[in-house]
Amino acid sequence: MVERALPGHFYAVGVGPGAPDLLTLRAARLVATADVVIAPRSEKSDDSLALQVVRPHLRAPGEGQEVVEHPYPMARDLDRTLQCWGEVADRVARDCGAGRSVVQITIGDPSIYSTSSYLLGLLEGRLAEGRVHVVPGISAFQAAAARFADPLTLQEDRLLLMPATDLAEVEKALAGDCCETLVLYKAGRSVADLRDLLRRRGLADRARAVFYVEQERETAVRNLDALDDAAAEAAGYMATVIVHLGRRNWAG
Amino acid sequence: MVERALPGHFYAVGVGPGAPDLLTLRAARLVATADVVIAPRSEKSDDSLALQVVRPHLRAPGEGQEVVEHPYPMARDLDRTLQCWGEVADRVARDCGAGRSVVQITIGDPSIYSTSSYLLGLLEGRLAEGRVHVVPGISAFQAAAARFADPLTLQEDRLLLMPATDLAEVEKALAGDCCETLVLYKAGRSVADLRDLLRRRGLADRARAVFYVEQERETAVRNLDALDDAAAEAAGYMATVIVHLGRRNWAG
């Protein structure tokens, strides 16, 4: 149990996929008690989704809590990414050094494809031992699987989670004997090509997709084979695809 | 947002790894409002861990909520497993048919190596369309990764999640080019052999373990190479091992 954010401590807190009630009690309590709440905001958007999720738990203005929205680059540019998170790390080190408690909120889980990873790396050695904490959050693939009431793994099944950015890599994962369930992140931009690849391998009707899971504009596609090009185009960037390749049970 | 458990609806609800504050707000609200709460209890234990987690949210006796502890077999016996969950499915179908709301709670996430999967399978076609729901929960591997403030995946990394029950299968996963991060469940009974396997492959000092993560008897092992046989023996059954094989970044 974590009762409150402690002075001089830093917390990377996962707030789940976007629904305000998929936050954990621990995350809510830390957000409510922190002196400083840092919310990442993509350079391309006007509002921080993570901040929307935790808004009911923030203290009212004037109650001694500072909320900082920090823009971060969406491009695959490591220099700019590290520069951006370097500025945040400086600020965290300064605030914690002055005895303040600092929470950084992040969509999903801070350990799974999260911007928190950069910040945690850059904070290494800058805060005293035991002062850096991570609070896990529901990741999009869990919410996507829940949407279909469809188990990801059972008994001896293996689950592989990877980004869908390189379809040649996805094809390798489908061809190799790596897993019974394949979960693809960042599948939105390439979902029509991904559907075609799965069709060629006879797997499209064993694949499901959820766009913007647990967010206002959520679309769930139970059978990827049925997704037409117009729908694929309209569905948007944030997508999780789940492909069921088989099952492995106790009998082997 | 899910406001309350609805009459005639069934909810498989993940309650996280064991800490009472790693429950989501949605799970807490469903438990508080359900007419019937079904808690699985292993045949080998006196108490349901899932029930301990949700206890603060249960209604007081006399306030119209029925709590059912249902023992389930821990053995790898599919007939007994299906018989046990068949009884629960009958009960759920009967209660939902009578207009009651039913929540089944489960440790971790109902989609990831969960007893809920059997129940969901056996309920298929027995409740009206749209009356079966799954609420994701924090899975042990997420809590284990959080314990070390150590990202599981970043950029192009692949994560493979599998049980450690068959070490020949684990060795295949280590040898194949399947993933950058390997997460092993059910690693407790074989953790000394697993450490030796990882030593032979020069990976033991890149492996971490957590036993009973976010439970009272938690033990975290930052470097599996340092785990001696006595400690391995004492650490117990419920364990997650995380092995970092490498990283795959944007540059490829």
Interface residues (C-beta under 8 A of the other chain):
Chain A: M1 V2 A12 G16 A19 P20 D21 L22 L23 T24 L25 R26 A28 R29 R76 L78 D109 P110 S111 I112 Y113 S114 S116 S117 L120 G121 V132 H133 V134 V135 P136 G137 I138 S139 Q142 A143 A145 A146 R147 A149 D150 P151 L152 T153 L154 Q155 E156 D157 R158 L159 L160 L161 M162 P163 T165 D166 E169 A173 G176 D177 C178 C179 N249 W250 A251
Chain B: M1 V2 A12 G16 A19 P20 D21 L22 L23 T24 L25 R26 A28 R29 R76 L78 D109 P110 S111 I112 Y113 S114 S116 S117 L120 G121 V132 H133 V134 V135 P136 G137 I138 S139 Q142 A143 A145 A146 R147 A149 D150 P151 L152 T153 L154 Q155 E156 D157 R158 L159 L160 L161 M162 P163 T165 D166 E169 A173 G176 D177 C178 C179 N249 W250 A251
